[in-house]
Amino acid sequence: MTTKLSELTGDYVLDAERTRIGFVARHRMATRVRGRFAGFEGVVRLDGDDPSASSARLTIQADTVDTGNKQRDDQLSKTFLVAATYPTVSFVSTKVEQAGATTFDVTGDLTMRGVTHPVTVPFELIEADGDVTFKATRTLNRMHWQVNWNALTTVMVSPDVILELQLTATRR
């Protein structure tokens, strides 16, 4: 990447067509379920001269979970995420630290099912050509947010869920 960070300073919105908010959950029977959320919106404030002054906010519509299986999607939305009661999953940054030339640790409050916990997500800036693209992978324990259905799913589905993010944002 040849763009200087200072050239990226500004306000951005997530591009829904080029952004992927995905996850991988492992079933104890050795299968992996991949999914994504189709409905979301997000804003990013980048400060290339002072990355610690940057911020981000993301809101995901919980009922837009898509694993390619309608029955499973309905169950995830209704019984795991309880979308009727908690329609959104949100992340609001509280701190941004530059970790390397193009890497950043973004700490913020992640809220699911009405439960909020701080998380730090390691992002890498992978493209800056007018728009910016960041990628990140982070493993979360879904049980911290009470994302579960019943005792059987506690045994059958790993508590660890891998978030796979590729966020492309366009300057406002």
N, C-alpha and C positions, 0 to 999 in steps of 0.2 A: 504494500500500500504506500503510495507516494504522497497522498494528501496529508497535510499537516493537521494535527488535532485542532489547532486554533481556527482553521478554516471550516470546521464542522459546527462551531458554536451557533446555536439557534434552537428554535422550537420545531418539533417533529410530531407527526401522527403515524400510527402503525398503518401500513398498507395491507389490508385484509387479504388481497389476492396473493401477495408474496410472503406473507407471514405464516409460520406453522407453529402452533402451540400443541405439542404432542406429549404422549406419555407411553410408557411400557410398564405393564404389570405382569408379574409372573405367577402363574397358577402352580400350586405345589405338585401337580402332575407333570411338570416340566414343560408346559406350554407357556408361550408369551402372548399376551394380548396387547396389540398396539392400537392406539387411538389418538384422537385429536379433538380439539374444540373448534367448531366452525364459527361461533359467534363471539366476538370480542371487540374491544376498542382500547386504544392506549395512546398515551402522549409521553413524549420524552423531551426533556430540556437538557441539551448538551452544552457544556462549557469547556471547550478545548484548552483554554488557558488555565483553568482551575477545575479539573474533573470533579473535585469534591463538591463543587457548586451545582453539579448536574443532578437531575432527578427523573423519576419515571413513575407512571401510574398505569396499571392494567386492570381491566374489568372483563371477566369472562362470563358468558351466559351459561350457567350450569346445565341447562336442558339442551345444549347443542353438542353434547358428547357424541362422537361418531367413531365406532370401532368396526364398522362394516357389517354389523349384526344388529338389526332393529330391536330384537327382543333383549339382547344384552345392553344396548344403549338405553332402552327404557328402564331396565333394572338399575343401571348405574345412575341415571338421572333421578329416578324416583326414590330408590331405597338406599343408595350409597351417598349421593350428594344432597338428597332431599330438596330438589330444585323448587318444589312448590312452596316450601317454607324459606329456603335460602337460595334465591334465584341467581345469585352471582358468586363468583370466586374473585377475590381482588388481591392485588399486590400494590403497595404504596411504598416507594423507597424512603429510607430514612438516612442513608449514608452511601456515598460512592467513593471508592478508593481506587486509584490507579495502581495496578499490580505489576504491570510490565508496559512495554511500548504500546501494545494494542489490547491489553487485557485489563479488566476492571472487576472488582468485587463490589457487587451491588447488594446492600443489606436493606431489608424492608420488612413490612408487616404483611404476612400472607393470611388471608381470612377465608376459611371454608366452613360451611355449616355453622356459622356464627362464632367460630373459634379462631382466635388470632394468635399467631406465633411469629417471632422474628426468624427470618432465614437469610442466608447470604448465598447469592448465586454468582458464580464466576463467568463473566461474559467475555467474549473475544470479538473485537471489531474485525470482520472479515472482508468488508467491502465499503468503500466510500467513494461514490461516483455521482455526487449530487444528493443521492439517497444514501442512507447508511444501513448496513446489515450487521447484526450481532448474532452470535450463536452461543448457546450455553447448554450444559447438561448438569442436572443436579438430582440426587436421590433424596427422596423425602419419605418419612415414615407416616403413612396415611392415618395411623392410629392416633397420632398427636392431634389431629383435627377431627377425631371421632368418625372418620370415613369408613364405615363398616355397615354391614347389614345384620348379621346374626353370628352366633357362635361357630356355626359351620364355616362361614366365609372367613372367620378369623383363622381357622385351621387350613382352609383350602387355598386361600389367596395370600401371597406374601405381603407383609405389611409395607415393604419397601416398593415405592413406585418411582420410576425414573422419568424425570421431566426432560423433554428434548425440545429446545426452543431455537427457532430461527426467526428473528424479528427484523423485518425491513421497515424502515420509517422514512417518510417523505417530509421534506422541509415545508413548513407552513408558509 
